């Protein structure tokens, strides 16, 4: 696996919804990604990015981890999944600043065969933790499980 690697192509998002810049580390134990929000980034306000956007950063890191650690034996498109919820969310900064580089780390808690899982996530500015949460996700192996029929 060649890293760093751009986030585009690792998540089922495209264009401005690819909120992370690149993945710098990925293995069975977790993933690290980097992001430096632009001044014109999606969701930017005059005060910066609202801290809750960090949940989506963590969720996209989980999606990238799922893609990079999948043992499919072939290059497939990233699978869609759902962020079911988050617990223990703590925002130590209410706004994330443009032009500042952040590291997003995720660590799997458990990932069941049916696609349910939990991940601990944290966002750092240099070595200072700016947000953390436990994410609950569902990423089924069959994408039809996410549709109405």
C-alpha positions as CSV (number, residue, x, y, z in Angstrom):
1,X,0.0,0.0,0.0
2,X,1.5,3.3,-1.1
3,X,0.9,6.2,1.4
4,X,0.3,9.1,1.7
5,X,-2.6,8.7,-0.7
6,X,-5.3,11.2,-1.6
7,X,-8.7,10.6,0.0
8,X,-10.6,10.7,-3.3
9,X,-11.1,7.2,-4.5
10,X,-10.9,5.8,-1.0
11,X,-14.4,7.0,0.1
12,X,-17.7,6.9,-1.6
13,X,-17.8,10.8,-1.8
14,X,-16.7,13.0,-4.6
15,X,-15.8,16.6,-5.2
16,X,-16.1,19.0,-2.3
17,X,-17.7,16.2,-0.1
18,X,-14.2,14.6,0.1
19,X,-13.5,16.5,3.2
20,X,-10.1,14.9,4.1
21,X,-6.9,15.5,2.1
22,X,-4.9,12.3,2.4
23,X,-4.4,9.1,4.3
24,X,-0.9,8.9,5.8
25,X,-1.1,5.6,7.7
26,X,-3.5,2.6,7.5
27,X,-3.3,-0.9,8.9
28,X,-5.5,-3.3,10.8
29,X,-5.0,-1.3,14.0
30,X,-6.3,2.0,12.5
31,X,-5.8,4.9,10.2
32,X,-4.4,8.5,10.2
33,X,-5.5,11.1,7.7
34,X,-4.6,14.7,7.2
35,X,-6.7,17.7,6.4
36,X,-6.0,21.4,5.9
37,X,-9.3,23.2,5.4
38,X,-9.3,25.9,2.7
39,X,-10.8,29.3,3.4
40,X,-13.6,28.4,0.9
41,X,-14.1,24.8,2.2
42,X,-17.6,23.4,2.2
43,X,-19.4,24.3,5.6
44,X,-16.9,27.2,6.3
45,X,-18.3,30.0,8.4
46,X,-16.7,33.4,9.3
47,X,-15.6,31.8,12.5
48,X,-14.1,28.6,10.8
49,X,-15.5,25.1,10.4
50,X,-18.0,24.2,13.1
51,X,-16.4,21.6,15.3
52,X,-19.2,19.0,14.6
53,X,-17.7,18.7,11.1
54,X,-15.0,16.6,12.8
55,X,-17.6,13.8,13.1
56,X,-17.7,13.6,9.3
57,X,-13.9,13.8,9.1
58,X,-13.8,10.8,11.4
59,X,-16.5,9.0,9.5
60,X,-14.6,9.5,6.2
61,X,-11.5,8.1,7.9
62,X,-13.5,5.0,8.8
63,X,-14.7,4.6,5.2
64,X,-11.1,4.9,3.9
65,X,-9.9,2.4,6.5
66,X,-12.6,0.0,5.4
67,X,-11.5,0.3,1.8
68,X,-7.8,0.1,2.5
69,X,-8.1,-2.9,4.8
70,X,-10.7,-4.9,2.8
71,X,-9.4,-8.2,1.7
72,X,-11.3,-8.4,-1.6
73,X,-8.4,-9.4,-3.8
74,X,-9.4,-6.7,-6.3
75,X,-9.8,-3.0,-6.7
76,X,-13.4,-2.2,-6.1
77,X,-15.2,1.0,-5.6
78,X,-15.4,2.1,-2.0
79,X,-18.5,0.7,-0.3
80,X,-21.2,3.0,1.1
81,X,-22.0,2.9,4.7
82,X,-23.9,4.8,7.4
83,X,-22.8,6.7,10.5
84,X,-25.4,5.4,12.9
85,X,-24.4,7.6,15.8
86,X,-21.6,8.9,18.0
87,X,-21.1,8.8,21.7
88,X,-18.7,10.6,24.1
89,X,-18.3,13.4,21.6
90,X,-16.0,16.1,23.0
91,X,-15.2,19.2,21.1
92,X,-12.2,21.0,22.6
93,X,-12.3,23.7,19.9
94,X,-15.7,24.8,18.7
95,X,-14.3,26.0,15.3
96,X,-11.6,24.4,13.2
97,X,-9.5,27.0,11.4
98,X,-8.8,27.3,7.7
99,X,-5.1,26.9,6.8
100,X,-4.5,24.8,9.9
101,X,-3.4,21.2,9.4
102,X,-5.3,18.6,11.4
103,X,-4.6,14.9,11.9
104,X,-7.6,12.5,12.1
105,X,-7.0,9.2,13.8
106,X,-9.4,6.3,14.0
107,X,-9.0,2.9,15.8
108,X,-11.5,0.1,15.3
109,X,-13.2,-1.1,18.5
110,X,-15.0,-4.0,17.0
111,X,-16.2,-4.8,13.4
112,X,-18.8,-7.6,13.1
113,X,-19.2,-9.8,10.0
114,X,-22.6,-8.1,9.4
115,X,-21.0,-4.7,8.8
116,X,-21.7,-3.1,12.3
117,X,-18.8,-1.6,14.0
118,X,-17.5,0.9,16.5
119,X,-14.4,3.2,16.1
120,X,-12.7,5.5,18.4
121,X,-11.8,8.7,16.6
122,X,-9.7,11.8,17.5
123,X,-8.6,14.9,15.8
124,X,-5.3,16.6,16.6
125,X,-3.8,20.0,15.8
126,X,-0.1,19.3,16.2
127,X,-0.2,17.2,19.4
128,X,-3.3,18.9,20.9
129,X,-6.5,16.9,20.9
130,X,-9.3,19.1,19.5
131,X,-12.1,16.5,19.3
132,X,-12.9,12.9,20.1
133,X,-15.8,10.5,19.8
134,X,-16.8,6.9,19.5
135,X,-18.5,6.3,16.1
136,X,-21.1,3.6,15.4
137,X,-21.1,2.5,11.8
138,X,-22.9,0.1,9.4
139,X,-21.1,-0.8,6.2
140,X,-22.8,-3.9,4.8
141,X,-21.0,-6.1,2.2
142,X,-24.1,-5.9,0.0
143,X,-25.0,-2.2,-0.9
144,X,-28.6,-3.2,-1.5
145,X,-29.0,-3.4,2.3
146,X,-29.0,0.4,2.3
147,X,-31.8,0.8,-0.2
148,X,-35.6,0.5,0.0
149,X,-35.9,-2.6,-2.1
